[in-house]
Amino acid sequence: MTHAGLARHIRIARGQEPADLLVRDVHLVNVLSGEIHPAHVAVADGLVVGFEEIEARKVLDARGRFCCPGLLDGHIHIESSLLTPPRFAEAAAAHGTAAVVCDPHEIANVLGAPGVEYMLDVSESLPLAFYFMAPSCVPATHLETSGAQLDAGDIRRLLEKYPRRMPGLGEMMNYPGLLASDPSVLAKLEAARGRVIDGHAPLLSGRDLSAYVLAGPASDHECISADEALEKQRKGMHLMLREGTQEHNMADLLPAVNEYNSQRASFVSDDRLASDLLKRGHLDATLRRAMSLGLPPMRAVQMATINTARYFGLDRSAGHGAVAPGFRADFMLLDDLESFRIRACYLGGRDVLDLDFSSRVAAPGNSMRVKDLDKTSLRIPAGRGRLRVIGVQPGQIVTQHLLMEPRLEDGQALADPQRDLTKLAVFERHRATGNVGLGFVTGLGLTRGAMACSVAHDSHNLIVAGASDADMLTAAREVQRMGGGLAVAYQGRILAKLALPVAGLMSDAPAAEVAAGEAEVNRALAELGMGLATPFAALSFLALPVIPTLKLTDKGLVDVARFEYSSLWEE
């Protein structure tokens, strides 16, 4: 800000010049003082300039409503909403979201640094503030094929090029590599020295956790128990309580949060589908649930605002996280605090209903390059012993390592819908290598037909599950034809589909259209016997070899606990 601009703001704050907006008679949820107090919020040039009643060009009478700071999501993958950043912002702003700190490793695993820069460019001028962490794990592991690689030099260049919008290094998922002092992993940590480094270390504890923390990762969003969360806080980590579309960990972790450590805790969503965003909301939905579980309202709001801003250094540097002089005028007016019933949302002192969320940045082209989509690629020759089977756990992205008797015909292992044994395939889709990993999964409940998806964390190869090989191929070919997306097939025809042409991950259609497409494919799957609430979200995590216990990549079955390939057969 120029000296002249600062001098003008000082005059406005002192009542010597009119403000742009005065929101009269609010009960301010003050996350800085920890109290709710009467105030009049004065705004000039998109900033809060004071709490006193001064002259303003526009006056809004809040009639005693609660005024709450705009919400910050400290860890989210925008790509997993299936929406481009402008479409996500358009939907999330209406739920009180003011800023998001994203890890764009989904698109980075498809397109590399150009994909990260697309996300930065397309979100640059949006009213909702977007920040991005430099992806640390592209590829996530050596156990899969991604579309690109980012080394320490790439990370350093991104951080230096975008210092204002990239607070640091994204989730360090390769904790086995860190613990083994892999030179490439240590080089990435060094490239981000002095910046925020996010962690990702499910179930890590004891000496290994101490080693992980001292290397730099300062947060974790993968805890599944209060004991795990408390140990990580004891060792200095910022606790991120995750409540997403597929992952529901908040209720289990809240017992670890108390009045003394809550400042080192934040709410995050990680992954939230467009349909979930429109139906339930974003962090506003998380706050409603947290307060219903007994978390005091002030503490809950702090965990969705100032705590997150302080962890990333976005409070005073960028003015996020509170309603106070010098902060951005991002706030909500609530009819009721505990039910978090939103009456209106403001970004930069302007009603979100009056804001433009469009962007003219062109999307990248078709990224689907799949080789050998034919029936021979799905054959699994009979082996000895029982099958190693991925066990889906509803509401979690961790899986079980199960053993089941195979169904064998003509020397091949086949799906067995009567026992909920579904065939699973992951086709490499970036370089046309012809790689295909084959396995089985139980817990999807797919009794007939097939589903295919180009969203498969984190390398985003083409993942297909089905009760018959023929339907699996039909669904997979449709996803390839669309340039990415979701498809459901039965008896040789496509029952429902949703195109995701932006890197095979996102659509630039309005959120309502994408949500309608989600609903269509989910209805088709329900008709085929699937009972999961978010079936494609569940499918997309079955290829993620950094989350225990058993996963499938284009290179084969992975035992995540041992961080190595595993035979499909018990032998």
LOLOLUM-785077 format. One line per field, with one value per residue (C-alpha): chain; x, y, z. Coordinates in steps of 0.2 Angstrom, whole numbers, plus 5000, padded with zeros to 4 digits. Example, Ala and Ser with C-alpha at 12.3 -4.5 7.8 and 13.67 -1.06 7.14 Angstrom:
REM residues 2
kette = A:A
xx = 5062:5068
yy = 4978:4995
zz = 5039:5036
END
This chain:
REM residues 571
kette = A:A:A:A:A:A:A:A:A:A:A:A:A:A:A:A:A:A:A:A:A:A:A:A:A:A:A:A:A:A:A:A:A:A:A:A:A:A:A:A:A:A:A:A:A:A:A:A:A:A:A:A:A:A:A:A:A:A:A:A:A:A:A:A:A:A:A:A:A:A:A:A:A:A:A:A:A:A:A:A:A:A:A:A:A:A:A:A:A:A:A:A:A:A:A:A:A:A:A:A:A:A:A:A:A:A:A:A:A:A:A:A:A:A:A:A:A:A:A:A:A:A:A:A:A:A:A:A:A:A:A:A:A:A:A:A:A:A:A:A:A:A:A:A:A:A:A:A:A:A:A:A:A:A:A:A:A:A:A:A:A:A:A:A:A:A:A:A:A:A:A:A:A:A:A:A:A:A:A:A:A:A:A:A:A:A:A:A:A:A:A:A:A:A:A:A:A:A:A:A:A:A:A:A:A:A:A:A:A:A:A:A:A:A:A:A:A:A:A:A:A:A:A:A:A:A:A:A:A:A:A:A:A:A:A:A:A:A:A:A:A:A:A:A:A:A:A:A:A:A:A:A:A:A:A:A:A:A:A:A:A:A:A:A:A:A:A:A:A:A:A:A:A:A:A:A:A:A:A:A:A:A:A:A:A:A:A:A:A:A:A:A:A:A:A:A:A:A:A:A:A:A:A:A:A:A:A:A:A:A:A:A:A:A:A:A:A:A:A:A:A:A:A:A:A:A:A:A:A:A:A:A:A:A:A:A:A:A:A:A:A:A:A:A:A:A:A:A:A:A:A:A:A:A:A:A:A:A:A:A:A:A:A:A:A:A:A:A:A:A:A:A:A:A:A:A:A:A:A:A:A:A:A:A:A:A:A:A:A:A:A:A:A:A:A:A:A:A:A:A:A:A:A:A:A:A:A:A:A:A:A:A:A:A:A:A:A:A:A:A:A:A:A:A:A:A:A:A:A:A:A:A:A:A:A:A:A:A:A:A:A:A:A:A:A:A:A:A:A:A:A:A:A:A:A:A:A:A:A:A:A:A:A:A:A:A:A:A:A:A:A:A:A:A:A:A:A:A:A:A:A:A:A:A:A:A:A:A:A:A:A:A:A:A:A:A:A:A:A:A:A:A:A:A:A:A:A:A:A:A:A:A:A:A:A:A:A:A:A:A:A:A:A:A:A:A:A:A:A:A:A:A:A:A:A:A:A:A:A:A:A:A:A:A:A:A:A:A:A:A:A:A:A:A:A:A:A:A:A:A:A:A:A:A:A:A:A:A:A:A:A
xx = 5000:5006:5009:4994:4983:4988:4986:4968:4964:4970:4958:4944:4947:4947:4931:4938:4933:4918:4921:4914:4903:4897:4889:4880:4875:4883:4888:4906:4914:4931:4943:4958:4951:4940:4924:4908:4905:4895:4903:4900:4911:4918:4926:4937:4945:4941:4949:4941:4946:4937:4923:4916:4901:4908:4900:4900:4893:4883:4876:4869:4860:4864:4851:4861:4867:4883:4897:4910:4926:4927:4933:4950:4952:4971:4972:4961:4963:4952:4954:4944:4929:4929:4927:4940:4945:4933:4918:4924:4925:4908:4901:4911:4910:4891:4896:4907:4924:4936:4952:4959:4977:4977:4989:4989:4998:4983:4985:5004:5004:4996:5004:5018:5023:5012:4997:5002:5004:4987:4979:4988:4984:4965:4963:4974:4960:4946:4937:4940:4959:4968:4985:4995:5008:5022:5018:5031:5027:5026:5025:5019:5029:5040:5026:5016:5017:5013:5011:5026:5039:5044:5061:5069:5074:5056:5050:5063:5058:5039:5042:5053:5042:5026:5031:5015:5004:5014:5017:5028:5029:5014:5010:5026:5018:5033:5037:5046:5058:5061:5064:5077:5085:5082:5092:5078:5066:5079:5083:5064:5064:5079:5072:5057:5068:5061:5044:5029:5030:5014:5015:5006:5010:4996:4999:5017:5023:5037:5055:5049:5037:5051:5063:5049:5045:5063:5065:5052:5034:5024:5006:4996:4979:4979:4976:4963:4963:4964:4979:4988:4983:4989:5006:5008:5003:5015:5029:5025:5014:4999:4984:4972:4955:4949:4930:4929:4917:4925:4936:4927:4940:4934:4923:4937:4950:4940:4943:4962:4957:4956:4957:4976:4981:4966:4977:4987:4972:4962:4948:4952:4942:4956:4943:4925:4915:4904:4888:4893:4898:4881:4871:4880:4892:4911:4919:4902:4896:4911:4908:4890:4895:4909:4897:4884:4898:4901:4915:4912:4907:4922:4935:4926:4927:4945:4949:4942:4949:4964:4972:4974:4979:4993:5000:5002:5007:4992:4985:4995:5004:4988:4974:4965:4957:4949:4938:4949:4957:4969:4962:4952:4934:4929:4915:4898:4882:4874:4856:4862:4880:4878:4868:4879:4864:4871:4861:4875:4893:4905:4922:4932:4917:4906:4891:4896:4880:4887:4905:4912:4920:4924:4941:4947:4962:4962:4961:4975:4971:4967:4978:4971:4983:4979:4986:4979:4961:4956:4949:4966:4973:4960:4965:4971:4978:4974:4987:4989:4981:4969:4968:4975:4959:4958:4944:4935:4930:4915:4920:4938:4952:4962:4959:4960:4972:4960:4962:4948:4945:4946:4932:4941:4935:4945:4961:4956:4952:4935:4924:4912:4897:4888:4902:4905:4922:4925:4939:4949:4961:4972:4978:4992:4985:4998:5012:5003:5015:5002:5005:4990:4988:4975:4967:4951:4942:4927:4916:4910:4894:4894:4883:4884:4891:4906:4913:4928:4936:4951:4952:4963:4974:4988:4995:4977:4978:4962:4954:4940:4930:4917:4908:4912:4927:4916:4908:4924:4931:4915:4916:4935:4934:4920:4931:4945:4934:4928:4946:4943:4928:4917:4907:4895:4892:4881:4878:4889:4881:4884:4871:4878:4894:4902:4915:4930:4941:4952:4967:4955:4951:4939:4925:4923:4904:4894:4894:4876:4879:4893:4883:4869:4881:4888:4870:4867:4882:4878:4860:4866:4878:4864:4854:4869:4869:4882:4877:4891:4886:4901:4906:4918:4927:4929:4936:4948:4957:4960:4975:4984:4999:5003:4988:4987:4985:4983:4981:4983:4993:4996:5012:5003:4997:5005:5007:5008:5014:5030:5030:5033:5024:5014:5009:4990:4991:4994:5004
yy = 5000:5017:5031:5040:5025:5022:5040:5039:5023:5032:5046:5035:5025:5041:5046:5061:5053:5042:5023:5013:5002:5002:4986:4992:4983:4966:4953:4951:4934:4940:4926:4937:4941:4925:4935:4940:4959:4972:4982:4991:4985:4999:4994:5004:4997:4979:4981:4982:4999:4999:4994:5012:5020:5032:5040:5028:5029:5013:5007:4990:4987:4969:4970:4961:4946:4937:4943:4929:4930:4921:4903:4896:4878:4874:4858:4855:4847:4858:4845:4833:4844:4840:4859:4871:4885:4898:4886:4880:4898:4902:4888:4889:4908:4906:4895:4908:4902:4916:4908:4890:4883:4870:4856:4855:4838:4830:4840:4841:4822:4823:4839:4844:4862:4868:4861:4870:4886:4884:4883:4898:4908:4903:4908:4924:4937:4928:4936:4920:4919:4904:4899:4884:4873:4867:4848:4837:4820:4820:4806:4801:4785:4774:4761:4770:4779:4798:4810:4821:4823:4838:4838:4849:4862:4863:4866:4879:4888:4888:4895:4909:4913:4914:4920:4928:4914:4898:4897:4882:4863:4852:4836:4825:4809:4799:4797:4780:4789:4803:4790:4782:4799:4797:4811:4817:4818:4828:4839:4844:4848:4859:4868:4873:4877:4892:4889:4880:4861:4851:4833:4817:4802:4791:4780:4785:4786:4784:4786:4787:4801:4810:4808:4814:4830:4835:4834:4848:4842:4853:4847:4831:4828:4809:4805:4792:4792:4805:4796:4798:4816:4820:4812:4822:4838:4834:4833:4850:4846:4857:4846:4846:4838:4832:4831:4828:4819:4802:4805:4808:4809:4824:4815:4803:4817:4830:4822:4827:4846:4856:4874:4874:4866:4871:4885:4872:4864:4868:4860:4855:4846:4838:4832:4838:4834:4847:4838:4838:4856:4861:4850:4851:4865:4867:4872:4879:4861:4856:4869:4864:4846:4851:4861:4848:4836:4848:4859:4877:4889:4901:4887:4880:4896:4899:4882:4887:4905:4912:4896:4891:4909:4909:4892:4898:4916:4923:4933:4949:4946:4944:4949:4932:4924:4938:4953:4967:4983:4979:4962:4959:4962:4944:4940:4932:4938:4923:4922:4909:4905:4887:4881:4892:4898:4910:4925:4934:4932:4946:4945:4961:4970:4965:4953:4937:4938:4954:4946:4939:4922:4920:4918:4919:4907:4893:4875:4862:4850:4831:4821:4804:4792:4774:4759:4742:4744:4726:4710:4702:4716:4711:4692:4686:4668:4657:4655:4645:4648:4663:4680:4695:4707:4726:4728:4745:4753:4765:4783:4779:4779:4766:4749:4731:4717:4702:4685:4677:4661:4665:4661:4651:4647:4641:4645:4663:4672:4681:4693:4685:4697:4685:4687:4705:4701:4714:4714:4730:4737:4752:4757:4769:4784:4797:4790:4775:4763:4749:4746:4738:4733:4719:4714:4712:4723:4719:4731:4741:4731:4731:4716:4719:4731:4742:4759:4768:4784:4795:4802:4789:4797:4802:4798:4798:4783:4776:4765:4752:4741:4728:4712:4708:4711:4717:4730:4736:4739:4748:4760:4762:4766:4779:4788:4789:4795:4810:4815:4810:4808:4795:4782:4767:4753:4738:4725:4734:4751:4767:4770:4787:4797:4814:4822:4829:4836:4847:4836:4821:4829:4844:4851:4870:4868:4876:4866:4862:4854:4844:4839:4833:4822:4815:4811:4803:4791:4787:4783:4771:4763:4761:4752:4740:4736:4748:4755:4767:4785:4792:4777:4786:4795:4777:4770:4785:4781:4762:4767:4778:4768:4780:4776:4758:4744:4737:4747:4744:4754:4753:4743:4730:4727:4737:4732:4750:4744:4736:4749:4736:4726:4711:4695:4694:4676:4671:4656
zz = 5000:4996:5009:5002:5003:5021:5026:5018:5028:5044:5041:5037:5053:5063:5055:5045:5029:5025:5023:5009:5020:5038:5044:5060:5075:5074:5088:5082:5084:5088:5086:5092:5109:5111:5114:5106:5108:5100:5085:5069:5056:5044:5028:5015:4999:5004:5022:5039:5046:5063:5074:5078:5070:5057:5041:5026:5008:5011:5028:5032:5047:5053:5067:5080:5069:5072:5062:5059:5049:5032:5033:5028:5022:5026:5015:5000:4983:4972:4958:4969:4969:4950:4948:4941:4953:4947:4948:4965:4971:4965:4975:4991:4993:4997:5011:5019:5012:5010:5006:5003:5004:4990:4986:4967:4967:4958:4942:4945:4943:4926:4919:4930:4933:4919:4928:4944:4935:4926:4944:4949:4933:4933:4951:4951:4951:4959:4974:4985:4988:4982:4989:4983:4991:4980:4977:4986:4979:4960:4958:4975:4975:4964:4964:4950:4934:4934:4920:4926:4939:4950:4958:4970:4957:4951:4968:4971:4955:4959:4977:4970:4956:4967:4984:4988:4983:4988:5007:5006:5002:5000:5010:5012:5008:5005:5023:5020:5008:5021:5035:5024:5020:5002:4994:4982:4997:5008:4993:4992:5010:5009:4994:5006:5021:5030:5023:5029:5026:5027:5033:5028:5040:5044:5059:5061:5079:5091:5085:5067:5070:5079:5064:5052:5062:5065:5046:5043:5041:5053:5051:5048:5042:5042:5060:5063:5082:5097:5103:5087:5086:5103:5100:5084:5094:5108:5095:5088:5073:5069:5069:5055:5058:5042:5037:5018:5006:5008:5024:5041:5055:5065:5077:5082:5084:5093:5110:5108:5107:5122:5128:5129:5112:5101:5094:5086:5077:5061:5051:5034:5020:5010:4996:4994:4979:4970:4975:4993:4992:4986:4997:5014:5012:5015:5031:5037:5037:5047:5060:5062:5065:5077:5088:5087:5095:5109:5103:5110:5096:5098:5098:5082:5073:5078:5071:5054:5053:5063:5068:5050:5044:5058:5053:5035:5040:5031:5045:5045:5028:5018:5031:5033:5048:5058:5057:5064:5058:5043:5039:5023:5025:5022:5034:5036:5044:5054:5060:5073:5078:5084:5069:5059:5048:5036:5030:5019:5014:5010:5002:5002:5009:4994:4994:4986:4975:4967:4963:4946:4948:4929:4922:4904:4906:4894:4900:4896:4882:4882:4893:4891:4882:4885:4876:4874:4880:4875:4883:4884:4896:4909:4910:4927:4926:4940:4954:4969:4986:4990:4983:4991:4991:4995:5008:5007:5023:5022:5026:5026:5013:5023:5017:5023:5017:5015:5009:4999:4989:4970:4958:4944:4926:4911:4920:4925:4940:4938:4948:4959:4962:4974:4986:4983:4974:4961:4948:4948:4935:4934:4916:4914:4905:4903:4891:4883:4890:4891:4909:4918:4936:4940:4957:4966:4979:4991:4999:4984:4982:4963:4959:4940:4927:4929:4933:4926:4932:4927:4944:4954:4968:4966:4949:4941:4930:4923:4936:4932:4943:4937:4938:4920:4909:4894:4904:4912:4894:4889:4903:4901:4883:4886:4899:4886:4873:4884:4888:4906:4917:4925:4917:4921:4910:4909:4896:4883:4885:4895:4908:4914:4912:4918:4907:4916:4901:4911:4914:4916:4933:4932:4923:4919:4920:4934:4950:4949:4932:4939:4954:4943:4933:4949:4954:4938:4939:4957:4953:4939:4951:4964:4951:4949:4968:4975:4992:4995:4997:4986:4975:4964:4978:4986:4969:4967:4983:4979:4968:4982:4988:5003:5013:5021:5019:5001:4985:4966:4954:4936:4941:4952:4969:4983:5001:5009:5026:5017:5003:4990:4977:4983:4974:4970:4977:4994:4988
END
